Amino acid sequence: MILARAIRYHDQFRQDLDGRVRWLVRNRPPEQRVSLQRELRSFIRRVAAFPGLGEEVERRGTISYRVGLLGEPLPYLVWYSYDDGDPDGAVSLLMLLHEAQDRLRFDPRDLDDQA
């Protein structure tokens, strides 16, 4: 039996998600918003069970900062972190960006892993 980690939502992730949903409401058919919600739920289930699934972009001690594709065919990337040294620790969702956005703006010093 696989035990899932808790999920925490960093304020930046919440802002990114709210902004993306507002943009979809204004610019795309409702199916795309539903698809985003469905794929986000699926991503959360996967990362809670297997936090190492994304690509590691930085490590600070036992804290792994990773990025993962939300789900095909959606062009969104989720930045998240978790503590390798704490198997019961939460996974923190840090940012949500469109894959075309500037990925270089991710800096874990800006996101203190506190949701």
C-alpha atoms as an extended CHARMM CRD file, in Angstrom:
* protein
*
       115  EXT
         1         1  MET       CA              0.0000000000        0.0000000000        0.0000000000  PROA      1               0.0000000000
         2         2  ILE       CA              1.3510000000        3.4140000000       -0.9950000000  PROA      2               0.0000000000
         3         3  LEU       CA              0.9090000000        6.1710000000        1.5520000000  PROA      3               0.0000000000
         4         4  ALA       CA              0.2980000000        9.5600000000        0.0150000000  PROA      4               0.0000000000
         5         5  ARG       CA              1.9180000000       12.6860000000        1.3890000000  PROA      5               0.0000000000
         6         6  ALA       CA             -0.1540000000       15.6970000000        2.3030000000  PROA      6               0.0000000000
         7         7  ILE       CA             -0.2470000000       18.5550000000       -0.2100000000  PROA      7               0.0000000000
         8         8  ARG       CA              0.3530000000       22.1930000000        0.7260000000  PROA      8               0.0000000000
         9         9  TYR       CA             -0.4070000000       25.1160000000       -1.5520000000  PROA      9               0.0000000000
        10        10  HSD       CA              2.0280000000       28.0030000000       -1.4920000000  PROA      10              0.0000000000
        11        11  ASP       CA              0.4450000000       31.4520000000       -1.9260000000  PROA      11              0.0000000000
        12        12  GLN       CA              2.2890000000       31.8830000000       -5.2410000000  PROA      12              0.0000000000
        13        13  PHE       CA              0.7950000000       28.6400000000       -6.5660000000  PROA      13              0.0000000000
        14        14  ARG       CA             -2.6960000000       29.7920000000       -5.5760000000  PROA      14              0.0000000000
        15        15  GLN       CA             -2.1480000000       33.1360000000       -7.3280000000  PROA      15              0.0000000000
        16        16  ASP       CA             -0.8180000000       31.4100000000      -10.4450000000  PROA      16              0.0000000000
        17        17  LEU       CA             -3.7650000000       29.0100000000      -10.5420000000  PROA      17              0.0000000000
        18        18  ASP       CA             -6.3290000000       31.7820000000       -9.9910000000  PROA      18              0.0000000000
        19        19  GLY       CA             -4.7360000000       33.8300000000      -12.7710000000  PROA      19              0.0000000000
        20        20  ARG       CA             -4.7040000000       30.8890000000      -15.1550000000  PROA      20              0.0000000000
        21        21  VAL       CA             -8.3710000000       30.0730000000      -14.4580000000  PROA      21              0.0000000000
        22        22  ARG       CA             -9.3850000000       33.7300000000      -14.9710000000  PROA      22              0.0000000000
        23        23  TRP       CA             -7.5060000000       33.7730000000      -18.2810000000  PROA      23              0.0000000000
        24        24  LEU       CA             -9.1720000000       30.5280000000      -19.4140000000  PROA      24              0.0000000000
        25        25  VAL       CA            -12.6260000000       31.8560000000      -18.4900000000  PROA      25              0.0000000000
        26        26  ARG       CA            -12.0440000000       34.9570000000      -20.6370000000  PROA      26              0.0000000000
        27        27  ASN       CA            -10.2170000000       33.3820000000      -23.5700000000  PROA      27              0.0000000000
        28        28  ARG       CA            -10.9710000000       29.6970000000      -23.9790000000  PROA      28              0.0000000000
        29        29  PRO       CA            -13.9470000000       27.3270000000      -24.0890000000  PROA      29              0.0000000000
        30        30  PRO       CA            -15.1510000000       25.8970000000      -20.7460000000  PROA      30              0.0000000000
        31        31  GLU       CA            -13.7300000000       22.4680000000      -21.6050000000  PROA      31              0.0000000000
        32        32  GLN       CA            -10.1990000000       23.8040000000      -21.1770000000  PROA      32              0.0000000000
        33        33  ARG       CA            -10.9180000000       24.9860000000      -17.6220000000  PROA      33              0.0000000000
        34        34  VAL       CA            -12.4520000000       21.5910000000      -16.8220000000  PROA      34              0.0000000000
        35        35  SER       CA             -9.3990000000       19.9040000000      -18.3290000000  PROA      35              0.0000000000
        36        36  LEU       CA             -7.0750000000       22.0270000000      -16.1710000000  PROA      36              0.0000000000
        37        37  GLN       CA             -9.0120000000       21.0960000000      -13.0330000000  PROA      37              0.0000000000
        38        38  ARG       CA             -9.0460000000       17.3970000000      -13.9420000000  PROA      38              0.0000000000
        39        39  GLU       CA             -5.3230000000       17.2840000000      -14.7490000000  PROA      39              0.0000000000
        40        40  LEU       CA             -4.4430000000       19.2090000000      -11.5920000000  PROA      40              0.0000000000
        41        41  ARG       CA             -6.3210000000       16.6670000000       -9.4580000000  PROA      41              0.0000000000
        42        42  SER       CA             -4.5300000000       13.8540000000      -11.2780000000  PROA      42              0.0000000000
        43        43  PHE       CA             -1.1230000000       15.5280000000      -10.8330000000  PROA      43              0.0000000000
        44        44  ILE       CA             -1.7770000000       16.0030000000       -7.1110000000  PROA      44              0.0000000000
        45        45  ARG       CA             -2.6230000000       12.3080000000       -6.6830000000  PROA      45              0.0000000000
        46        46  ARG       CA              0.5410000000       11.2710000000       -8.5400000000  PROA      46              0.0000000000
        47        47  VAL       CA              2.9300000000       13.6530000000       -6.7820000000  PROA      47              0.0000000000
        48        48  ALA       CA              1.4530000000       12.8780000000       -3.3480000000  PROA      48              0.0000000000
        49        49  ALA       CA              2.1910000000        9.1850000000       -3.9080000000  PROA      49              0.0000000000
        50        50  PHE       CA              5.4680000000        9.6170000000       -5.8300000000  PROA      50              0.0000000000
        51        51  PRO       CA              7.0130000000       13.0210000000       -5.0690000000  PROA      51              0.0000000000
        52        52  GLY       CA             10.1870000000       12.2180000000       -6.9940000000  PROA      52              0.0000000000
        53        53  LEU       CA              8.3840000000       11.9830000000      -10.3280000000  PROA      53              0.0000000000
        54        54  GLY       CA              9.2940000000       15.4680000000      -11.5720000000  PROA      54              0.0000000000
        55        55  GLU       CA             12.6800000000       16.7030000000      -12.7250000000  PROA      55              0.0000000000
        56        56  GLU       CA             14.8440000000       17.9820000000       -9.8890000000  PROA      56              0.0000000000
        57        57  VAL       CA             15.8900000000       21.5730000000      -10.5920000000  PROA      57              0.0000000000
        58        58  GLU       CA             17.5980000000       22.2990000000       -7.2850000000  PROA      58              0.0000000000
        59        59  ARG       CA             18.4430000000       20.6530000000       -3.9890000000  PROA      59              0.0000000000
        60        60  ARG       CA             19.0430000000       22.3310000000       -0.6500000000  PROA      60              0.0000000000
        61        61  GLY       CA             20.0670000000       19.7550000000        1.8950000000  PROA      61              0.0000000000
        62        62  THR       CA             17.2460000000       17.2170000000        1.9760000000  PROA      62              0.0000000000
        63        63  ILE       CA             14.7710000000       19.5600000000        0.2660000000  PROA      63              0.0000000000
        64        64  SER       CA             14.2150000000       18.6680000000       -3.3910000000  PROA      64              0.0000000000
        65        65  TYR       CA             12.7970000000       21.3460000000       -5.7110000000  PROA      65              0.0000000000
        66        66  ARG       CA             11.1970000000       19.8340000000       -8.7820000000  PROA      66              0.0000000000
        67        67  VAL       CA              9.1810000000       20.6780000000      -11.8580000000  PROA      67              0.0000000000
        68        68  GLY       CA              6.6230000000       18.4060000000      -13.4870000000  PROA      68              0.0000000000
        69        69  LEU       CA              4.3140000000       18.6010000000      -16.4790000000  PROA      69              0.0000000000
        70        70  LEU       CA              0.7330000000       18.9620000000      -15.3070000000  PROA      70              0.0000000000
        71        71  GLY       CA             -0.6370000000       16.5660000000      -17.9030000000  PROA      71              0.0000000000
        72        72  GLU       CA             -0.9470000000       16.0720000000      -21.6160000000  PROA      72              0.0000000000
        73        73  PRO       CA             -2.0250000000       17.9530000000      -23.6480000000  PROA      73              0.0000000000
        74        74  LEU       CA             -1.9610000000       20.8670000000      -21.2050000000  PROA      74              0.0000000000
        75        75  PRO       CA              1.0870000000       23.1320000000      -21.4840000000  PROA      75              0.0000000000
        76        76  TYR       CA              1.4700000000       23.8110000000      -17.7540000000  PROA      76              0.0000000000
        77        77  LEU       CA              4.3680000000       23.1120000000      -15.4280000000  PROA      77              0.0000000000
        78        78  VAL       CA              4.1170000000       22.7510000000      -11.6680000000  PROA      78              0.0000000000
        79        79  TRP       CA              7.0620000000       23.6460000000       -9.4390000000  PROA      79              0.0000000000
        80        80  TYR       CA              6.9840000000       21.8390000000       -6.1100000000  PROA      80              0.0000000000
        81        81  SER       CA              9.1940000000       20.7600000000       -3.2330000000  PROA      81              0.0000000000
        82        82  TYR       CA              9.3860000000       18.0810000000       -0.5890000000  PROA      82              0.0000000000
        83        83  ASP       CA             11.8010000000       16.9150000000        2.0720000000  PROA      83              0.0000000000
        84        84  ASP       CA             13.5360000000       13.6400000000        1.1780000000  PROA      84              0.0000000000
        85        85  GLY       CA             14.5020000000       13.2950000000        4.8230000000  PROA      85              0.0000000000
        86        86  ASP       CA             10.8930000000       13.3210000000        6.0440000000  PROA      86              0.0000000000
        87        87  PRO       CA              8.8770000000       10.4960000000        4.4540000000  PROA      87              0.0000000000
        88        88  ASP       CA              5.7190000000       11.8020000000        6.1480000000  PROA      88              0.0000000000
        89        89  GLY       CA              6.2920000000       15.4190000000        5.1290000000  PROA      89              0.0000000000
        90        90  ALA       CA              4.0220000000       17.3260000000        2.7870000000  PROA      90              0.0000000000
        91        91  VAL       CA              4.6220000000       18.1450000000       -0.8460000000  PROA      91              0.0000000000
        92        92  SER       CA              4.4470000000       21.9130000000       -1.3700000000  PROA      92              0.0000000000
        93        93  LEU       CA              3.0590000000       23.1460000000       -4.6790000000  PROA      93              0.0000000000
        94        94  LEU       CA              5.0240000000       26.3370000000       -5.3050000000  PROA      94              0.0000000000
        95        95  MET       CA              4.2340000000       27.7300000000       -8.7720000000  PROA      95              0.0000000000
        96        96  LEU       CA              2.1440000000       26.9940000000      -11.8520000000  PROA      96              0.0000000000
        97        97  LEU       CA              3.3910000000       28.3720000000      -15.1520000000  PROA      97              0.0000000000
        98        98  HSD       CA              2.5820000000       27.9350000000      -18.8110000000  PROA      98              0.0000000000
        99        99  GLU       CA              5.4980000000       26.1200000000      -20.4180000000  PROA      99              0.0000000000
       100       100  ALA       CA              6.1690000000       29.1670000000      -22.6150000000  PROA      100             0.0000000000
       101       101  GLN       CA              6.6230000000       31.4400000000      -19.5910000000  PROA      101             0.0000000000
       102       102  ASP       CA             10.0490000000       32.3980000000      -18.3230000000  PROA      102             0.0000000000
       103       103  ARG       CA             11.1950000000       29.3490000000      -16.3770000000  PROA      103             0.0000000000
       104       104  LEU       CA             14.2830000000       31.1430000000      -15.1490000000  PROA      104             0.0000000000
       105       105  ARG       CA             12.2060000000       33.1060000000      -12.6890000000  PROA      105             0.0000000000
       106       106  PHE       CA             12.0100000000       30.0790000000      -10.3830000000  PROA      106             0.0000000000
       107       107  ASP       CA             14.2360000000       30.6420000000       -7.3830000000  PROA      107             0.0000000000
       108       108  PRO       CA             13.5070000000       28.6520000000       -4.2170000000  PROA      108             0.0000000000
       109       109  ARG       CA             14.8730000000       31.5200000000       -2.1370000000  PROA      109             0.0000000000
       110       110  ASP       CA             11.7390000000       33.4230000000       -3.2250000000  PROA      110             0.0000000000
       111       111  LEU       CA              9.4630000000       30.5900000000       -2.0900000000  PROA      111             0.0000000000
       112       112  ASP       CA             10.2840000000       29.6090000000        1.4590000000  PROA      112             0.0000000000
       113       113  ASP       CA              8.4800000000       26.2230000000        1.2870000000  PROA      113             0.0000000000
       114       114  GLN       CA              5.8870000000       27.4490000000        3.7670000000  PROA      114             0.0000000000
       115       115  ALA       CA              2.3660000000       27.1780000000        2.4360000000  PROA      115             0.0000000000
